[in-house]
Amino acid sequence: MTSWLSRLRRWRRPATFADMDTAPLSSEWGFDRGTPIDRYYIERFLESHAGDIHGRVLEVKNSDYTRRFGRGVTHAEVLDISKDNPLATLVADLSQPEQFPVGRFDCFVLTQTMQFIYDVQSVVQSTHRLLAPGGVLLATVPSVSRIAPRYGPTTEFWRFTAASCARLFGEVFGERNVEVHTHGNVLAATAFLYGAALEEIPHEKLDVDDPFFPIIVSVRATRTGAAS
């Protein structure tokens, strides 16, 4: 009976993987074909929290998202671990909390960065330290993604889940001050791994979020209490 049912299910929903290539369509997440699919979820998350991006804002590498989604930004700064970045106004290592000023920022936009840092617990402590009371961290981390080709296979350490993010950020910010959501589904994740571009997938397919197949996890964490 089980074998018959299995054959029936395969007939109703046939898999065509035999004709698919083992190489991706793009080796750059789809940048060379259009917009990477994960950007859809990252930017949807930031747009939904645009009101948090105000006052003194810090972003990694550049201030593109601060300028695009910010509302009432009075001061924008850029964080980088490398002093060779001409845009960097704050050169520091997120895994070294003591390098960061206390309570300087009202918002920290931290997208797709934590996978490159082994000591993620110290990263969360750094984000908490640099926020002013009432300040908000808007972070995204990958759950499904290829390894970054430009940096090599030994430079990424982590992929995240909603459970790991809730615990990781909750231990520092407090559970009630952390909102965690997953974004993506099995179709979007498969297309993203293959390097298809956002422009090649109908948006109604992307708008279905399946918690069992996330591409990214988003975190909104609020700093409460006095800065120390």
C-alpha positions as CSV (number, residue, x, y, z in Angstrom):
1,M,0.0,0.0,0.0
2,T,2.8,2.4,0.9
3,S,4.6,1.8,-2.3
4,W,1.4,2.3,-4.4
5,L,0.7,5.6,-2.6
6,S,4.2,6.8,-3.1
7,R,4.0,6.1,-6.8
8,L,0.6,7.9,-7.0
9,R,2.1,10.9,-5.2
10,R,5.0,11.0,-7.6
11,W,2.7,10.8,-10.6
12,R,0.5,13.6,-9.3
13,R,3.5,15.9,-8.5
14,P,6.4,14.7,-10.6
15,A,9.9,15.9,-9.8
16,T,12.0,17.0,-12.8
17,F,15.4,17.3,-11.0
18,A,17.1,15.0,-13.5
19,D,17.2,17.8,-16.0
20,M,18.6,20.4,-13.5
21,D,22.2,21.3,-13.4
22,T,24.4,20.9,-10.3
23,A,25.8,24.4,-11.0
24,P,23.8,27.5,-10.0
25,L,22.4,29.9,-12.5
26,S,24.4,32.6,-10.8
27,S,27.5,32.5,-8.5
28,E,26.6,36.0,-7.1
29,W,23.2,35.3,-5.5
30,G,21.5,36.6,-8.7
31,F,23.2,40.0,-8.8
32,D,24.2,39.4,-12.4
33,R,20.6,38.5,-13.4
34,G,18.8,41.2,-11.4
35,T,18.1,41.6,-7.7
36,P,18.9,38.8,-5.2
37,I,15.8,37.2,-3.7
38,D,16.9,37.7,-0.1
39,R,16.9,41.4,-0.7
40,Y,13.2,41.3,-1.1
41,Y,12.7,40.0,2.4
42,I,15.4,42.2,3.9
43,E,14.0,45.4,2.4
44,R,10.4,44.4,3.2
45,F,11.5,44.0,6.9
46,L,13.3,47.4,7.0
47,E,10.4,49.2,5.2
48,S,7.9,47.8,7.8
49,H,10.1,49.3,10.5
50,A,11.1,52.5,8.8
51,G,9.8,54.5,11.8
52,D,12.6,52.9,13.9
53,I,15.3,54.3,11.6
54,H,15.5,57.8,13.0
55,G,17.7,60.1,15.0
56,R,21.3,58.8,15.3
57,V,21.6,55.7,13.0
58,L,24.5,53.3,12.5
59,E,24.8,50.9,9.6
60,V,27.5,48.4,8.5
61,K,29.7,49.1,5.4
62,N,27.6,52.0,4.1
63,S,24.5,54.0,4.9
64,D,22.4,52.9,1.9
65,Y,19.5,51.5,3.9
66,T,19.6,54.4,6.3
67,R,19.1,56.9,3.5
68,R,16.5,54.7,1.7
69,F,14.3,53.8,4.7
70,G,15.2,56.4,7.4
71,R,12.6,58.7,8.8
72,G,13.9,61.8,10.6
73,V,17.5,60.7,10.6
74,T,19.6,63.4,12.2
75,H,23.0,61.7,12.1
76,A,24.2,58.7,10.1
77,E,27.3,56.8,10.8
78,V,29.0,53.7,9.1
79,L,30.6,50.8,10.9
80,D,33.4,48.7,9.5
81,I,36.1,46.5,10.9
82,S,38.5,47.8,8.2
83,K,39.8,51.4,8.3
84,D,40.3,51.0,4.5
85,N,36.6,51.7,4.0
86,P,36.4,55.5,3.2
87,L,32.8,55.6,4.3
88,A,33.5,54.2,7.8
89,T,33.1,56.7,10.6
90,L,33.4,54.0,13.3
91,V,36.1,51.4,12.9
92,A,35.5,48.6,15.4
93,D,35.1,44.8,15.7
94,L,31.6,43.7,16.6
95,S,33.0,40.8,18.6
96,Q,34.8,43.3,20.9
97,P,32.0,45.1,22.8
98,E,34.6,47.3,24.7
99,Q,35.5,49.0,21.4
100,F,32.0,50.6,21.1
101,P,30.7,53.8,22.6
102,V,27.9,53.4,25.1
103,G,24.4,54.6,24.2
104,R,25.4,56.6,21.1
105,F,22.7,55.5,18.6
106,D,19.0,55.4,18.4
107,C,19.0,52.7,15.7
108,F,21.4,50.1,14.4
109,V,20.8,48.5,11.0
110,L,22.7,45.2,10.9
111,T,21.9,43.2,7.8
112,Q,23.5,39.9,6.7
113,T,26.6,40.4,8.8
114,M,26.6,38.1,11.8
115,Q,27.3,34.9,9.8
116,F,30.9,36.2,9.2
117,I,31.6,36.6,13.0
118,Y,32.3,33.5,15.0
119,D,31.6,35.0,18.5
120,V,27.9,35.9,17.9
121,Q,27.2,36.3,21.6
122,S,29.7,39.2,21.8
123,V,28.1,40.7,18.7
124,V,24.8,40.9,20.4
125,Q,26.4,42.5,23.5
126,S,28.0,45.1,21.2
127,T,24.7,46.0,19.6
128,H,23.1,46.4,23.0
129,R,25.9,48.5,24.3
130,L,25.9,51.0,21.5
131,L,22.1,51.7,21.6
132,A,20.7,54.4,23.7
133,P,17.7,53.6,26.0
134,G,14.8,53.1,23.7
135,G,17.1,52.4,20.8
136,V,16.2,49.7,18.3
137,L,18.3,47.1,16.6
138,L,17.1,46.0,13.2
139,A,19.0,42.8,12.2
140,T,18.7,40.2,9.5
141,V,20.6,36.9,9.4
142,P,20.7,34.1,6.8
143,S,18.9,30.8,7.3
144,V,19.5,29.5,3.8
145,S,22.2,30.9,1.5
146,R,25.2,30.0,-0.5
147,I,28.7,30.6,0.9
148,A,30.0,34.0,-0.2
149,P,32.3,33.3,-3.1
150,R,34.2,36.6,-2.8
151,Y,35.5,35.7,0.6
152,G,36.0,32.0,0.3
153,P,34.6,28.9,2.0
154,T,36.4,29.5,5.4
155,T,35.0,32.9,6.2
156,E,31.4,32.1,7.1
157,F,30.5,30.4,10.4
158,W,26.7,30.4,10.9
159,R,23.2,30.0,9.6
160,F,20.4,30.9,11.9
161,T,16.9,29.9,12.9
162,A,14.1,31.7,14.7
163,A,14.8,29.7,17.8
164,S,18.5,30.5,17.9
165,C,17.8,34.2,17.3
166,A,15.1,34.4,20.0
167,R,17.4,32.9,22.6
168,L,20.6,34.7,21.4
169,F,19.0,38.2,21.5
170,G,16.6,37.5,24.3
171,E,19.5,36.7,26.7
172,V,20.9,40.2,26.2
173,F,17.9,42.4,25.4
174,G,15.3,40.5,27.4
175,E,12.8,38.1,25.8
176,R,9.9,40.7,25.9
177,N,12.1,43.2,24.0
178,V,12.8,41.0,21.0
179,E,10.6,40.3,18.0
180,V,11.8,37.5,15.7
181,H,10.2,36.5,12.3
182,T,11.1,34.2,9.4
183,H,10.8,35.1,5.8
184,G,10.7,32.8,2.7
185,N,9.4,29.5,1.6
186,V,10.6,26.4,-0.2
187,L,10.2,27.8,-3.7
188,A,11.9,31.0,-2.8
189,A,14.7,29.2,-1.0
190,T,15.3,26.9,-3.9
191,A,15.3,29.7,-6.4
192,F,17.7,31.7,-4.2
193,L,20.2,28.8,-3.9
194,Y,20.1,28.4,-7.6
195,G,20.8,32.1,-8.1
196,A,17.6,33.1,-9.7
197,A,16.8,36.8,-9.6
198,L,13.9,38.5,-7.8
199,E,12.5,39.7,-11.1
200,E,12.1,36.0,-12.2
201,I,9.7,35.0,-9.4
202,P,6.1,36.2,-9.1
203,H,5.7,38.3,-6.0
204,E,2.7,36.4,-4.8
205,K,5.0,33.3,-4.5
206,L,7.5,35.3,-2.5
207,D,4.9,36.7,-0.1
208,V,4.1,33.2,1.4
209,D,6.2,32.8,4.5
210,D,6.7,29.2,5.6
211,P,8.5,28.9,9.0
212,F,9.9,25.6,8.0
213,F,11.8,27.0,5.0
214,P,13.1,30.5,5.8
215,I,15.6,32.3,3.7
216,I,16.3,34.9,6.4
217,V,15.4,35.6,10.0
218,S,14.7,39.2,11.1
219,V,15.2,40.5,14.6
220,R,13.8,43.8,16.1
221,A,15.3,44.3,19.6
222,T,14.8,47.3,21.8
223,R,17.2,48.5,24.4
224,T,15.5,49.3,27.7
225,G,16.7,50.9,30.9
226,A,19.7,53.2,31.4
227,A,22.9,52.9,29.4
228,S,25.8,51.5,31.4
